[in-house]
Amino acid sequence: NSIVASATHLSHLHLHLSSPLSASPSVSDSGKSQCEIMNEESITVLEGESLFYVPFILEPNFNNKNVKWYKYSTQIQNISSDKKARVHYQGEALFLLNLNISDSGDYAAW
């Protein structure tokens, strides 16, 4: 599952949410995810707001206990599972607290 965030206004973030068909990450030489998208959703939030996101997973064999979240920018970055971190995950749920423009990017869970 991925989240694509881009700044649409100085104080707004537009989040584009999508879920992949496969539960295995694959990244091309350009750094783009090679997942097939199965559903999409858009959310607009204000800078400073928080987002709690639980993806809608259609795969019957998907084990949410093994989910890890990543952020794509110039490199793939691991998202923390530390509950004290401003951006973190618990199971399949992604938490982005006190959003700011630097949170823009692609997020994915596998």
CYANA upper distance limits for C-alpha pairs under 8 A (distance plus 0.5 A):
  1 ASN  CA     17 LEU  CA      8.09
  1 ASN  CA     18 SER  CA      6.23
  1 ASN  CA     19 SER  CA      4.46
  1 ASN  CA     20 PRO  CA      5.91
  1 ASN  CA     55 PRO  CA      7.03
  1 ASN  CA    107 TYR  CA      7.88
  1 ASN  CA    108 ALA  CA      5.23
  1 ASN  CA    109 ALA  CA      5.45
  1 ASN  CA    110 TRP  CA      7.69
  2 SER  CA     17 LEU  CA      6.39
  2 SER  CA     18 SER  CA      5.76
  2 SER  CA     19 SER  CA      6.47
  2 SER  CA     20 PRO  CA      8.01
  2 SER  CA    106 ASP  CA      6.68
  2 SER  CA    107 TYR  CA      5.05
  2 SER  CA    108 ALA  CA      4.28
  2 SER  CA    109 ALA  CA      6.97
  3 ILE  CA     15 LEU  CA      6.94
  3 ILE  CA     16 HIS  CA      6.10
  3 ILE  CA     17 LEU  CA      4.95
  3 ILE  CA     18 SER  CA      6.79
  3 ILE  CA    105 GLY  CA      7.93
  3 ILE  CA    106 ASP  CA      5.64
  3 ILE  CA    107 TYR  CA      5.01
  3 ILE  CA    108 ALA  CA      6.90
  4 VAL  CA     15 LEU  CA      6.10
  4 VAL  CA     16 HIS  CA      5.26
  4 VAL  CA     17 LEU  CA      6.67
  4 VAL  CA    104 SER  CA      7.64
  4 VAL  CA    105 GLY  CA      5.95
  4 VAL  CA    106 ASP  CA      4.78
  4 VAL  CA    107 TYR  CA      6.87
  5 ALA  CA     13 LEU  CA      7.09
  5 ALA  CA     14 HIS  CA      6.10
  5 ALA  CA     15 LEU  CA      4.83
  5 ALA  CA     16 HIS  CA      6.53
  5 ALA  CA    103 ASP  CA      7.77
  5 ALA  CA    104 SER  CA      4.92
  5 ALA  CA    105 GLY  CA      5.52
  5 ALA  CA    106 ASP  CA      6.88
  6 SER  CA     13 LEU  CA      6.45
  6 SER  CA     14 HIS  CA      6.04
  6 SER  CA     15 LEU  CA      7.17
  6 SER  CA    101 ILE  CA      8.36
  6 SER  CA    104 SER  CA      5.58
  6 SER  CA    105 GLY  CA      7.11
  7 ALA  CA     12 HIS  CA      6.79
  7 ALA  CA     13 LEU  CA      5.31
  7 ALA  CA     14 HIS  CA      6.70
  7 ALA  CA    101 ILE  CA      6.89
  7 ALA  CA    104 SER  CA      7.33
  8 THR  CA     12 HIS  CA      6.43
  8 THR  CA     13 LEU  CA      6.38
  8 THR  CA     14 HIS  CA      6.63
  9 HIS  CA     13 LEU  CA      7.53
 11 SER  CA     46 LEU  CA      6.37
 11 SER  CA     47 GLU  CA      5.58
 12 HIS  CA     44 THR  CA      7.52
 12 HIS  CA     45 VAL  CA      6.35
 12 HIS  CA     46 LEU  CA      4.89
 12 HIS  CA     47 GLU  CA      5.87
 13 LEU  CA     44 THR  CA      6.28
 13 LEU  CA     45 VAL  CA      5.80
 13 LEU  CA     46 LEU  CA      6.43
 13 LEU  CA     47 GLU  CA      6.91
 13 LEU  CA    100 ASN  CA      8.34
 13 LEU  CA    101 ILE  CA      7.44
 13 LEU  CA    104 SER  CA      8.07
 14 HIS  CA     42 SER  CA      7.68
 14 HIS  CA     43 ILE  CA      6.35
 14 HIS  CA     44 THR  CA      4.79
 14 HIS  CA     45 VAL  CA      6.77
 15 LEU  CA     42 SER  CA      6.06
 15 LEU  CA     43 ILE  CA      5.36
 15 LEU  CA     44 THR  CA      6.33
 15 LEU  CA     45 VAL  CA      8.02
 16 HIS  CA     40 GLU  CA      7.60
 16 HIS  CA     41 GLU  CA      6.31
 16 HIS  CA     42 SER  CA      4.82
 16 HIS  CA     43 ILE  CA      6.77
 17 LEU  CA     40 GLU  CA      5.91
 17 LEU  CA     41 GLU  CA      5.33
 17 LEU  CA     42 SER  CA      6.28
 17 LEU  CA     43 ILE  CA      8.14
 18 SER  CA     37 ILE  CA      6.85
 18 SER  CA     38 MET  CA      7.63
 18 SER  CA     39 ASN  CA      5.91
 18 SER  CA     40 GLU  CA      4.67
 18 SER  CA     41 GLU  CA      6.72
 19 SER  CA     37 ILE  CA      6.05
 19 SER  CA     38 MET  CA      6.09
 19 SER  CA     39 ASN  CA      6.07
 19 SER  CA     40 GLU  CA      7.24
 19 SER  CA     55 PRO  CA      7.56
 19 SER  CA     56 PHE  CA      7.87
 19 SER  CA     57 ILE  CA      7.72
 20 PRO  CA     35 CYS  CA      5.77
 20 PRO  CA     36 GLU  CA      5.61
 20 PRO  CA     37 ILE  CA      4.95
 20 PRO  CA     38 MET  CA      6.12
 20 PRO  CA     39 ASN  CA      8.25
 21 LEU  CA     35 CYS  CA      7.16
 21 LEU  CA     36 GLU  CA      5.83
 21 LEU  CA     37 ILE  CA      6.52
 21 LEU  CA     38 MET  CA      6.27
 21 LEU  CA     59 GLU  CA      8.13
 22 SER  CA     35 CYS  CA      6.97
 22 SER  CA     36 GLU  CA      7.58
 23 ALA  CA     62 PHE  CA      7.89
 23 ALA  CA    110 TRP  CA      5.79
 24 SER  CA    110 TRP  CA      6.56
 25 PRO  CA     33 SER  CA      7.67
 25 PRO  CA     34 GLN  CA      7.90
 25 PRO  CA     35 CYS  CA      7.57
 25 PRO  CA    110 TRP  CA      7.04
 26 SER  CA     33 SER  CA      6.29
 26 SER  CA     34 GLN  CA      5.68
 26 SER  CA     35 CYS  CA      7.27
 27 VAL  CA     31 GLY  CA      6.09
 27 VAL  CA     32 LYS  CA      5.96
 27 VAL  CA     33 SER  CA      5.03
 27 VAL  CA     34 GLN  CA      6.05
 28 SER  CA     32 LYS  CA      6.00
 28 SER  CA     33 SER  CA      6.98
 28 SER  CA     34 GLN  CA      7.08
 31 GLY  CA     72 TYR  CA      8.33
 31 GLY  CA     74 THR  CA      7.92
 31 GLY  CA     75 GLN  CA      7.81
 45 VAL  CA     49 GLU  CA      7.04
 46 LEU  CA     99 LEU  CA      8.14
 47 GLU  CA     98 ASN  CA      7.65
 47 GLU  CA     99 LEU  CA      5.76
 47 GLU  CA    100 ASN  CA      5.62
 47 GLU  CA    101 ILE  CA      7.58
 48 GLY  CA     97 LEU  CA      8.25
 48 GLY  CA     98 ASN  CA      4.80
 48 GLY  CA     99 LEU  CA      5.31
 48 GLY  CA    100 ASN  CA      6.66
 49 GLU  CA     97 LEU  CA      7.35
 49 GLU  CA     98 ASN  CA      5.56
 49 GLU  CA     99 LEU  CA      6.01
 50 SER  CA     95 PHE  CA      8.04
 50 SER  CA     96 LEU  CA      6.06
 50 SER  CA     97 LEU  CA      4.79
 50 SER  CA     98 ASN  CA      5.54
 50 SER  CA     99 LEU  CA      6.27
 51 LEU  CA     94 LEU  CA      8.42
 51 LEU  CA     95 PHE  CA      6.37
 51 LEU  CA     96 LEU  CA      5.57
 51 LEU  CA     97 LEU  CA      6.81
 51 LEU  CA     99 LEU  CA      8.24
 52 PHE  CA     93 ALA  CA      7.40
 52 PHE  CA     94 LEU  CA      6.32
 52 PHE  CA     95 PHE  CA      5.22
 52 PHE  CA     96 LEU  CA      7.01
 53 TYR  CA     93 ALA  CA      6.04
 53 TYR  CA     94 LEU  CA      5.57
 53 TYR  CA     95 PHE  CA      7.00
 54 VAL  CA     92 GLU  CA      6.56
 54 VAL  CA     93 ALA  CA      4.96
 54 VAL  CA     94 LEU  CA      6.89
 55 PRO  CA     92 GLU  CA      7.51
 55 PRO  CA     93 ALA  CA      7.72
 57 ILE  CA     62 PHE  CA      8.04
 63 ASN  CA     67 VAL  CA      7.81
 64 ASN  CA     91 GLY  CA      6.37
 64 ASN  CA     92 GLU  CA      6.16
 65 LYS  CA     91 GLY  CA      6.14
 65 LYS  CA     92 GLU  CA      8.07
 66 ASN  CA     91 GLY  CA      7.80
 66 ASN  CA    110 TRP  CA      8.29
 67 VAL  CA     91 GLY  CA      6.40
 67 VAL  CA     92 GLU  CA      6.18
 67 VAL  CA    109 ALA  CA      6.69
 67 VAL  CA    110 TRP  CA      5.73
 68 LYS  CA     78 ASN  CA      8.38
 68 LYS  CA     79 ILE  CA      8.06
 68 LYS  CA     89 TYR  CA      8.24
 68 LYS  CA     91 GLY  CA      8.15
 68 LYS  CA     92 GLU  CA      8.03
 68 LYS  CA    109 ALA  CA      5.96
 68 LYS  CA    110 TRP  CA      6.04
 69 TRP  CA     78 ASN  CA      6.92
 69 TRP  CA     79 ILE  CA      5.86
 69 TRP  CA     80 SER  CA      8.43
 69 TRP  CA     89 TYR  CA      7.33
 69 TRP  CA     94 LEU  CA      8.08
 69 TRP  CA    107 TYR  CA      7.48
 69 TRP  CA    108 ALA  CA      6.13
 69 TRP  CA    109 ALA  CA      4.82
 69 TRP  CA    110 TRP  CA      7.16
 70 TYR  CA     76 ILE  CA      6.99
 70 TYR  CA     77 GLN  CA      5.99
 70 TYR  CA     78 ASN  CA      5.13
 70 TYR  CA     79 ILE  CA      5.68
 70 TYR  CA    107 TYR  CA      6.07
 70 TYR  CA    108 ALA  CA      5.79
 70 TYR  CA    109 ALA  CA      6.78
 71 LYS  CA     76 ILE  CA      6.32
 71 LYS  CA     77 GLN  CA      5.59
 71 LYS  CA     78 ASN  CA      6.94
 71 LYS  CA     79 ILE  CA      7.14
 71 LYS  CA    105 GLY  CA      7.29
 71 LYS  CA    106 ASP  CA      6.14
 71 LYS  CA    107 TYR  CA      4.89
 71 LYS  CA    108 ALA  CA      6.97
 72 TYR  CA     76 ILE  CA      5.21
 72 TYR  CA     77 GLN  CA      6.82
 72 TYR  CA    105 GLY  CA      6.66
 72 TYR  CA    106 ASP  CA      5.50
 72 TYR  CA    107 TYR  CA      6.59
 72 TYR  CA    108 ALA  CA      8.37
 73 SER  CA     77 GLN  CA      8.25
 73 SER  CA    105 GLY  CA      6.53
 73 SER  CA    106 ASP  CA      7.48
 79 ILE  CA     87 VAL  CA      7.51
 79 ILE  CA     88 HIS  CA      6.29
 79 ILE  CA     89 TYR  CA      7.57
 80 SER  CA     85 ALA  CA      7.34
 80 SER  CA     87 VAL  CA      7.49
 80 SER  CA     88 HIS  CA      5.33
 80 SER  CA     89 TYR  CA      7.05
 81 SER  CA     85 ALA  CA      8.28
 81 SER  CA     88 HIS  CA      5.62
 81 SER  CA     89 TYR  CA      5.46
 81 SER  CA     90 GLN  CA      6.57
 82 ASP  CA     88 HIS  CA      6.73
 82 ASP  CA     89 TYR  CA      8.06
 83 LYS  CA     88 HIS  CA      6.89
 83 LYS  CA     89 TYR  CA      8.00
 83 LYS  CA     90 GLN  CA      8.24
 86 ARG  CA     95 PHE  CA      8.11
 86 ARG  CA     96 LEU  CA      6.73
 86 ARG  CA     97 LEU  CA      5.64
 86 ARG  CA     98 ASN  CA      7.74
 87 VAL  CA     94 LEU  CA      8.17
 87 VAL  CA     95 PHE  CA      6.12
 87 VAL  CA     96 LEU  CA      5.07
 87 VAL  CA     97 LEU  CA      6.60
 88 HIS  CA     94 LEU  CA      6.61
 88 HIS  CA     95 PHE  CA      5.81
 88 HIS  CA     96 LEU  CA      7.26
 89 TYR  CA     93 ALA  CA      6.01
 89 TYR  CA     94 LEU  CA      4.90
 89 TYR  CA     95 PHE  CA      6.21
 90 GLN  CA     94 LEU  CA      7.18
 92 GLU  CA    109 ALA  CA      7.89
 99 LEU  CA    103 ASP  CA      6.98
100 ASN  CA    104 SER  CA      8.35
